[in-house]
Amino acid sequence: MSLTIIHITSLKRKTMNLPKLFKIHGLATVITAIAAAMLLTSCNGLIYEDEGDCSVVYRIKFRYDMNLKWADAFANEVKSVRLYAYDKNGTLVAEKTESGAALASEGYSMTLEVPAGDYHLAAWCGLDNGGERAESFSTADQSDYQASLDKLTCRLNSKSDAEHPSYSDEHLFSLFHGTLDVSLPDNPDGGEYVYTMSLTKNTNHIRIILQHLSGEDVDEDDFTFQIEDNNGLMAHDNSLIPDRDIMYRTWSKRSGQAGVGKDDTPAESRGIVYVNGAIADLTVGRMMESHRRDMMLTIKSKDGSEVARVPVIDYALLAKDYYEEAYGHKMSDQEFLDREDEYVMTFFLDRNNQWISSSILIHSWRVVLGNYDV
């Protein structure tokens, strides 16, 4: 009986054609083929289909559904991702950044190139803006956060002048934050593992509208609008770190036309009066329920007299009941503040340019205030 030596150079793992091999006559040939098949069933074998077929791949997907639509808006809103991976000792082992059109592609995920093990992942998203203008936020120096997770902070890039040592008058780029603990398995047979990180949006657009109850026009240049809070420095877990106060100023101020109902007419014949109001737009950092008495909106006339001073968090939360009823979802105060990122507040002035504190509009519905402590 003669022996036939088989040189296998292109057989595909898990798809080998055994009947074809058995056409080669001879017991030794059959034994050799069976042995080869057994080796091909594992990544520890000699032959496999594609290079890298036995590697383990870890991927991180990102989801931004912490909004009032409860829908994932990551592809539409997040423009850049900066991911940090820390080992169980709190030491940085990997850092990766991606931005641009790739984030909007269907099924986007970021490859995490670290060995198997337990990791704490953190992400700041929206730091990079493609050079459009100066970045709104920045992290601490890498030499600081590389050795300690506690040093992975993010700060608002504020300005300073003679009036205030730290202020922002920019339409801030949207900032998002996320964390995730993962246990990455080691698999000698290879495989792909996908983990999802949920994001929270930290930036908020606040629009303030001033209107005269009398119907008179309001000149935007007659008023200044400012919001003050101590929320310019965020920790790795997205909590606020006590720091210097930030004075948020308007990045846009103009007049605009709006319609309001005349309260002195019967409901069935309620008239609509179109008046010009002063409209001010501001962008502020993360709004926290614990800062109810810290985040204050101040409106002043051009002579410096105070027209209104309002606790922004308290007034923002007046809208929570409406959304809970509309969407059938109960929320804590902080969850509502994290989900909502657009606030429109309309204040009414009397003939003396003083705020009528008994009534305001939040979004498009009226809130009648009794003895409300402001």
Secondary structure, DSSP 8 states (H G I E B T S, - for coil): --------SS--TT---HHHHHTS-SHHHHHHHHHHHHHHTSTTSS--SSTTTT-EEEEEEEE---STT-S--HHHH--EEEEEEE-TTS-EEEEEEEESGGGGSTT--EE----SEEEEEEEEES---TTSS--SEEE--HHHHTT-GGG--EEE--B--SS-SSEE-S-----EEEEEEEEE---TT-EEEEEEEE-EE--EEEEEEEEETT-----GGGEEEEEEES-SEE-TTS-B-----EEEE-SEEEEEEEEEE-TTS-GGG--EEEEEEEEEEEEE----GGGTTT-EEEEEETTS-EEEEEEHHHHHHTTHHHHHHHHT----HHHHHHH--EEEEEEEE-TTS-EEEEEEEETTEEEE-SS---
